[in-house]
Amino acid sequence: MVDSPDVRRRLSGGDVCSSARTLTNRVGSRQSRGIALCLLSALSFAMLPFLANAAYGAGIGLSELLLIRFVVAGAALWAIVAVRRLSMPQPRLILLGLALGAVAYSLQSVLYFAALPYNGPSLTTLLLYTFPVVVFVVLLIKGQERATPGRLIALVLALAGVAVVLLGSSTGALHPVGVVLGLGTAVAYATYILVGNSVDQSFDRILLSALVCSGAAATFTVVNLASGGPNLDFRPTGWWWATALGLISTALALTTFFAGMRLIGPASASIISCVEPVATVLVGVSLFGDRLGWLQLLGALAVVTAVVLLQRVPAASDGRPRRRPWARTSR
C-alpha cells in the first residue's frame, strides 16, 4: 500500500473539490454565453418592425420583402459556410433543415401577418409570445425539463412583463379569428424551436441557419411567382432596408438564437426571447418619441428580472450528451 502526502490529499477530497469548482465555473460561463447570445438574438429581432416599416415606406410589398429578406440572409450565411469550409451533413438532415425554414418558419410568418388585421400588432404579438409556455410544457411532458421554482417564476415574470408592456399600448378587443391565428403562430414558432433544438447537436449553427433561410426563401419564391411577382418596382433605398432586415433581423438573429439555445436549452432560450417585444417598445420610445407608461416600465423590469433569475438557475439537461461549447463542429 502506497502512503504519500499526494495520495492522502486525493483521498481527502482536495482534487474532487477542485474539479467540482472547475466544473461549476465552466457551467456558469456556458450559461452566461448562452444568455448573452439569446439576448443578442432578441435585440436583433426587435429591430425587425422598424426595418420593415422603412422598407414598406420605400414601396416594397410584403411578399417581396420576405423573399429579399431570406435570400439576403441565406446568401450571407452560405458565404460564411464556404469560408469555414464546413462539410455537409447527411441528406436527411439537410432536408430537415430546409423543411424547418420552408414550413415551420414560413408558416409562423404567414400566420402572424394574417392575424395583424384582426387584432393589431400589440395583441397579435402578445398571442405569439405564449410560445414559451408551449415549449416549456412539451419539454416537461418529454421529461427534458424540470418545473423548478426558479424556472417557473422566470416564465411567469417574462410573460406577465410582455403582457403589461404590449397591452399598455393597445385598447382593442380580441377578435376570435385573430386569436386562432395568433395562437397558431405561437404553436408554429414553438414547433420551429423544438425541432431546431432536436437537430442542433448535429448541425453547425451557421449551417443550420443557412438551410432554414434557404427553405424559407424557396417558400416565398413560390408565393411570389404564384401571385404574378415578384414586383421589384420600388425605390432604391428599399434594397438597403431589405438587406439590413436580412442581415440583422434574420441571419444574425437566427444564428445567435441557435447558438444560445445549444448552450442553455430551448426552455430558457424561449423565456429570454420575451425581451424582444420589450426591446421593440423601448426602441420606439428612444428613437421615435413613443410614450411609455409606468405600468409598461414595470413590465419591462419584470422581463429583465426573469433574465437575471435565469442566470442564477442552472440550465436543465435534456438527457443528451453536450458538445464542448468551445469546440467547432464541421459535420
PyMOL commands that set and color helices and strands:
alter all, ss='L'
color gray80, all
select helices_A, chain A and resi 5-11+14-46+48-57+62-84+91-128+131-141+149-167+176-200+205-226+237-264+266-272+275-288+294-312
alter helices_A, ss='H'
color red, helices_A
deselect
rebuild
show_as cartoon
